[in-house]
């Protein structure tokens, strides 16, 4: 049995940001304590906190990065680095899936309840994430892989349960915008959305999952649970997920019928 992926206790982008913060601090001739006193618009933080940020053990806020950039006269470079590196680490440390989906050449998700995160509008994501701004930004940042130029975007083939079209999230206006967004995305050459009618029992009813195929044709899966997600590359588990994916896909409507069902939901349910 192949070993499961080992999860780091430190989110990889955080030490990279921390090293640059330390470099700017040392070039300015400041200790961690003296720099900490300048943070948070004069309210200050401890030198220990600065040390934790520099070592990558703590994720700082964008406001903290902005203050550090100003105090260390970094000319916006620290803030840009935060946007490039630390934003992605808004995910919990155990959530290593974003780095996998960014490397994938194909992603095949089954989504039985809400719209998949990579296809969510900002308002829909905000409603699900309880207006956690950083979490929403991190989710939207992940979506860039679907429209990137280099490397080519992954093929994204979504099986979406019909219930997601009618389960109100946020408000009717948010739902209308979200479903219209799905119709627009479905026109992209690398994205396919198939609706799975909400009737009968099938293996996919057990929950959401994503199956990613990497460039070397190896596969990794991500499975949701009530506590946390699980990233999997065990061959037996992957075989079960693949079998489930095939079973659910056999029940899905063809693309044209799926588009029509989404359109009908917009007109009949969310445009009143």
C-alpha positions, 0 to 999 in steps of 0.5 A: 500500500502506497504511503499517504502524502505527508502534511507539513506542520508549516504552510510552505508559503509562510517561511518564504514570506517570513524570510523576506520580512527578516531580511528587511528588518535586519537591513533596517537594523531593528530587533524583533521587539523594536519592530513589533512595537511599530506594528498594528498602527502603533498598538504593537505586537510582541517580538515573539510574534514577529519571530513566529511570522519570520519563521513561518509558524504564524500567518500574519494579516494583510494589515500587519504586512502593510504596516511592516512594508511601510515601517521597513520602507520596502516600497510595496514589495512586502505587501505584494509578497503577502498577496502572492504567498500568504493569501493562499495560506488562508487555508488550514495547514492540513489543507494541502489541496490547493497546491495539488489542484494548481499542478493538475492537468485534469480535475474531476469533482463531484459536488452534491450540495453547494456549487464547487469552490472554483466556480463560485462568485464572490457573493456566493463564496461570502455567503458560504464562508460567513463573510470571512474576507480573507477566506473568500479572497483565498478561494477566489485566488484559487480560481485563477488556475481555470483561466491561466495561460501558463501552464495551460489550465486544467480540464475541469469536469464537474458533476453537480447535483441538481439540488445545488441549483435550488438550494438557496445560498445568500439570497435569490439575487446571489443564486441568479448571479451564481447560476448565470456564472456557471453558464458562462464558465461552461462555455470555456473550452476546458470546463464542462458542467454536468448536472446529476438529477436529484433522484434515486440512490447512488454512491455519490450520495456519500459526499463531495470529492475531487479527483486530480490527474497530475502531469505524470498521470498519477492521481490524487483525491480530496474528500470532504468530511464534517471535520476536515478534508482528506487528501488521498493517494492510496491506490485502493482509496483512489480505485473506490473514488474512480468507481464512484465517479464513473457511477455518478457520471453515468447518471449525469445529464449531457452537457446541453441538457445540463445547461438547459436545466441550469437556465430553467432554474434561473428563470423559474426559481431565481428570476421571480 
